[in-house]
Amino acid sequence: MTQNVVVLLDNPEGRSLVRDACIANKIIYPEFVDLVQAEVDQTGKQRKKGLWDQFDDILDRIEFGD
């Protein structure tokens, strides 16, 4: 079975570019990658069962400072 991947995140140069963009935009890189991977894991499925729960779990790990 072929694994779905985001090509940009599948190589060191791409990861570096994405990490730099996350830092510049005050986005937490590991959680960004987890959100993207949650969506990629659902590729090809007609019903994306549990995706919103996964998003909630990932976003709950982020502490927002006021």
ZADOPA-195959 format. One line per 8 residues: number of its first residue (from 1); for each residue x negated, z, y of N, C-alpha, C, O. Coordinates in Angstrom, 3 decimals. Atoms other than C-alpha are relative to their C-alpha. Example, Ala and Ser with C-alpha at 12.3 -4.5 7.8 and 13.67 -1.06 7.14 Angstrom:
2
1	-0.890,0.000,-1.190,-12.300,7.800,-4.500,-0.900,0.000,1.200,-1.936,0.665,1.181 | 0.820,-0.060,-1.190,-13.670,7.140,-1.060,0.770,0.730,1.090,0.261,0.899,2.198
***
This chain:
66
1	-0.842,0.000,-1.185,0.000,0.000,0.000,-0.884,0.000,1.245,-1.823,0.791,1.340 | 0.753,0.083,-1.241,-1.345,-0.956,3.426,0.412,1.129,0.935,1.596,1.381,1.155 | -0.275,-1.086,-0.941,-1.656,1.922,5.839,0.105,-0.586,1.399,-0.739,-1.383,1.809 | -0.169,0.449,-1.380,-0.352,1.278,9.344,-0.947,0.796,0.888,-0.983,2.025,0.830 | 0.930,-0.654,-0.917,-2.987,2.024,11.961,0.117,-0.623,1.377,0.550,-1.765,1.527 | 0.118,0.514,-1.357,-3.372,1.641,15.675,-1.467,-0.399,0.144,-2.355,0.453,0.146 | 1.362,0.525,0.015,-6.441,-0.568,15.922,-0.857,0.657,1.076,-2.026,0.959,0.834 | 0.751,-0.605,-1.104,-7.497,0.914,19.255,-0.519,1.390,-0.371,-1.588,1.800,0.081
9	0.417,-1.348,0.396,-7.672,4.371,17.666,-0.800,-0.003,-1.297,-1.219,1.052,-1.773 | 0.657,0.098,1.299,-9.341,3.092,14.501,-1.499,-0.281,0.108,-2.166,-0.500,-0.903 | 1.442,0.211,-0.163,-12.808,2.607,15.993,-0.504,0.893,1.129,0.260,1.243,2.028 | 0.551,-0.940,-0.985,-15.134,4.809,18.069,0.155,-0.455,1.456,0.483,0.355,2.324 | -0.097,0.489,-1.385,-15.115,2.587,21.179,1.438,0.098,0.502,1.674,0.505,1.639 | -1.408,-0.083,-0.372,-11.319,2.399,21.215,0.436,1.433,0.241,1.122,1.732,1.218 | -0.347,-1.415,-0.171,-10.945,6.137,20.717,-0.565,0.547,1.300,0.090,1.324,1.995 | 0.621,-0.450,-1.243,-13.356,6.723,23.586,0.788,-0.479,1.217,1.001,0.280,2.163
17	-0.797,0.533,-1.114,-11.343,4.457,25.891,1.320,0.758,0.148,1.723,1.108,1.257 | -1.272,-0.718,-0.045,-8.089,6.181,24.963,-0.222,1.440,0.459,0.553,1.959,1.263 | 0.302,-1.377,-0.404,-9.652,9.641,25.327,-0.246,0.068,1.500,0.266,0.962,2.174 | 0.277,0.027,-1.446,-10.956,8.740,28.802,1.285,-0.201,0.803,1.478,0.431,1.841 | -1.276,0.234,-0.689,-7.520,7.423,29.810,0.876,1.257,-0.050,1.560,1.582,0.920 | -0.770,-1.239,0.106,-5.900,10.614,28.530,-0.513,1.036,0.992,0.270,1.687,1.684 | 0.588,-0.969,-0.936,-8.307,12.764,30.522,0.359,-0.361,1.432,0.727,0.512,2.217 | -0.300,0.447,-1.364,-7.752,10.683,33.665,1.456,0.237,0.372,1.784,0.412,1.545
25	-1.434,-0.161,-0.258,-3.991,11.085,33.289,0.531,1.367,-0.419,1.740,1.580,-0.507 | -0.344,-1.382,0.365,-4.050,14.759,32.246,0.926,0.056,-1.221,1.903,0.805,-1.249 | -0.722,0.020,1.264,-2.739,13.979,28.753,-0.928,0.586,-1.056,-2.109,0.244,-1.109 | 0.808,-0.643,1.030,-3.952,16.074,25.843,-0.206,-0.991,-1.147,0.740,-1.365,-1.839 | 0.334,1.066,0.937,-5.739,13.602,23.573,0.479,0.262,-1.436,1.129,-0.611,-2.011 | -0.429,-0.187,1.403,-5.121,15.208,20.132,1.514,-0.102,-0.185,1.983,-0.665,-1.174 | -1.456,0.090,0.106,-1.400,15.551,20.776,0.477,-1.432,0.229,1.438,-1.873,-0.400 | -0.336,1.414,-0.201,-1.247,11.982,22.095,-0.192,-0.772,-1.305,0.676,-1.545,-1.711
33	0.281,0.687,1.263,-2.845,10.735,18.885,1.044,0.382,-1.046,1.510,-0.478,-1.793 | -1.013,-0.440,0.968,-0.417,12.831,16.808,1.356,-0.647,0.270,2.059,-1.026,-0.667 | -1.262,0.653,-0.345,2.571,11.404,18.693,-0.012,-1.468,-0.415,0.960,-1.973,-0.977 | 0.120,1.413,0.387,1.331,7.848,18.171,0.048,-0.123,-1.515,0.730,-1.001,-2.044 | 0.038,0.074,1.460,0.625,8.521,14.492,1.371,0.280,-0.610,1.738,-0.328,-1.615 | -1.351,-0.280,0.494,4.102,9.995,13.988,0.862,-1.253,0.076,1.634,-1.535,-0.841 | -0.752,1.245,-0.151,5.590,6.756,15.292,-0.505,-1.065,-0.975,0.294,-1.759,-1.604 | 0.584,0.998,0.897,3.203,4.563,13.294,0.427,0.272,-1.447,0.710,-0.660,-2.200
41	-0.395,-0.352,1.364,4.069,6.452,10.105,1.426,-0.443,-0.316,1.786,-0.589,-1.485 | -1.387,0.412,0.191,7.684,5.387,10.620,0.172,-1.527,0.024,1.283,-2.027,-0.148 | -0.063,1.455,-0.089,6.824,1.670,10.945,0.611,-0.587,-1.266,0.224,-0.249,-2.385 | -0.641,0.682,1.113,9.029,-0.475,8.776,1.224,0.703,-0.554,1.945,0.149,-1.383 | -1.176,-0.738,0.464,11.656,2.160,8.208,1.181,-0.326,0.899,1.039,-0.400,2.119 | -1.191,0.271,-0.803,15.191,1.367,9.308,0.468,1.258,0.710,0.898,1.211,1.862 | -0.386,-1.269,-0.612,15.959,5.012,9.937,-1.254,0.848,0.141,-1.971,1.079,-0.832 | 1.200,-0.795,-0.255,13.256,7.100,11.508,0.344,1.484,-0.113,0.230,2.250,0.844
49	-0.446,-1.362,0.264,14.467,10.318,9.933,-1.129,1.003,0.259,-2.233,0.872,-0.269 | 0.936,-1.076,-0.280,12.706,13.385,11.284,-0.973,-0.276,1.124,-1.774,0.594,1.465 | 0.967,0.332,-1.044,10.810,11.590,14.041,0.138,0.914,1.209,-0.863,1.394,1.739 | -0.197,-0.866,-1.169,12.376,13.616,16.861,-0.480,1.415,-0.298,-1.027,2.080,0.582 | 0.494,-1.331,0.375,11.600,16.828,14.958,-1.520,0.044,0.049,-2.105,1.031,0.496 | 1.458,0.072,-0.082,7.977,15.717,14.624,-0.454,0.016,1.454,-1.389,0.732,1.812 | 0.336,0.001,-1.425,7.858,14.936,18.343,0.139,1.401,0.591,-0.738,1.863,1.321 | -0.218,-1.365,-0.506,9.313,18.370,19.122,-1.119,0.938,-0.441,-1.623,1.721,0.365
57	1.062,-0.860,0.512,6.740,20.097,16.902,-1.320,-0.251,0.726,-2.029,0.690,1.081 | 1.252,0.346,-0.684,3.845,18.239,18.528,0.048,0.456,1.452,-0.904,1.057,1.950 | -0.108,-0.377,-1.414,5.100,18.790,22.067,0.055,1.512,0.190,-0.372,2.019,1.227 | -0.028,-1.461,-0.076,5.702,22.486,21.350,-1.400,0.599,-0.024,-1.596,1.724,0.434 | 1.387,-0.501,0.046,1.942,22.852,20.753,-0.665,-0.051,1.364,-1.693,0.593,1.573 | 0.590,0.168,-1.331,1.247,21.890,24.365,0.509,1.107,0.909,1.714,1.329,1.033 | -0.374,-1.029,-0.973,1.196,24.708,26.875,-0.103,-0.601,1.388,-1.166,-1.063,1.804 | -0.007,0.538,-1.355,2.204,23.581,30.321,-0.195,1.128,0.994,0.536,2.118,0.975
65	0.224,-0.985,-1.050,0.807,25.542,33.223,0.764,-0.404,1.247,0.778,-1.574,1.630 | -0.744,0.280,-1.228,2.938,25.818,36.313,-0.822,0.288,1.225,-0.345,0.106,2.346
***
